[in-house]
Amino acid sequence: MATHQLPELDALERIIELGAGQLESRTVASVTLPQGGVYPIHAVLLGNPDKSVPAVGYFGGVHGLERIGAEVVIAYLQSLVMRLQWDSTLHKQLESVRLVFMPIVNPGGMAVGTRANPQGVDLMRNAPISSEESVPFLVGGQRISARLPWYRGAQSAPMEIENQAVCEVVAAELLTRPFSVAVDCHSGFGSRDRIWFPYAHTRACIAHLAEIQALKHIFVQSNSHHRYIFEPQSQQYLAHGDLWDYLYKLSCVQTQGIFLPLTLEMGSWLWVKKNPRQLFSRHGIFNPLIEHRQQRVLRQHQSLLDFLSRAACGHRLWLPHAENRAQFHAQALQDWY
């Protein structure tokens, strides 16, 4: 039994029970806190398991303080499970796509209220990949001490168990397919909602820049009043150990398919601006504390998560082809580089 209550984990397990028979779930790993208590890391899967169909991965709770990221993913999963009871269109869609959910990647950090995992390691600085250029002091990842933020872990140590769990699920469910996309939900940077794509460890552009541009293009066409900023993370800062950089580079080596990892970075500075009292709570810096604002945040990102599943289903209709790929690549270079 866990020694700390974790409402998000309770909510996720209720959804798993509610969707029994309509979804698959498994405990990929378990995290034990030093002070006692064991927390499972769940993976929940919906849709067609055939490796020939595309897939979308939804991830949250990587940083324990950013509870809203986990809550956004859980809210979308709950919506799907509820719709499965009556939505024949959704049943038809799930014949053509695999949906993979890991809403609480870092349950130990969430339970004790830290950005890092219980060992003090920042999971987004822990992958075996280092920046080719100088990074901001501390923020870009450091090996000085686990008592300081953004700790990468020891030089020779394997990745933390939480990251190993993510890598296992991504390798099995996303990298084995002709097309896949992932979105990892975070909060805390800036006052605008941003959709980041690799790289974080270098300012160089990724091999699938044209595909990212095409995905942005159809999103903007379909959501003319959106408020997201699409950009490479390197446009804001460089960092060591980015997990999605690592998995993207792995996909380029191990598979002929296309894997597009995205990070939804919800702009929490706006929440603090509207409610300055949140500055006195470390949870409030990263999460909307006023109930109506939290509900608004949970609602406003559902269309993005749903868009990604539909885009994956129809990827053959919008992915660049030989005749226009150079045009998309050139436009992306103009927009971002």
Buried (B, 14 or more C-beta within 10 A) or exposed (E): EBEBEBEBBEBBBEBBEBBEEEBBBEEBBEBEBEEEBEBBBBBBBBBBEEEEBBBBBBBBBBBBBBBBBBBBBBBBBBBBBEEBEEBEEBEEBBEBBBBBBBBBBBBBBBBBEBBBBBBBBBBBBBBBBBBEEEBEEEEBBBBEEBEEBBBBBEEEEEBBBBBBBBBEBBBBBBBBBBBBBBBBBBBBBBEEBBBBBBBBBBBEBBEBBBBBBBBBBBBEEEEEEBEBBBBBBBEBEBBBBBBBBBBBBBBBEEBEBBBBBBBBBBBBBBBBEEBEEBEEEEEBBBBBBBEEBBEEBBEBBEBBBBBBBBBBBEBEEEBBEEEEBEEBBEBBEEEBE
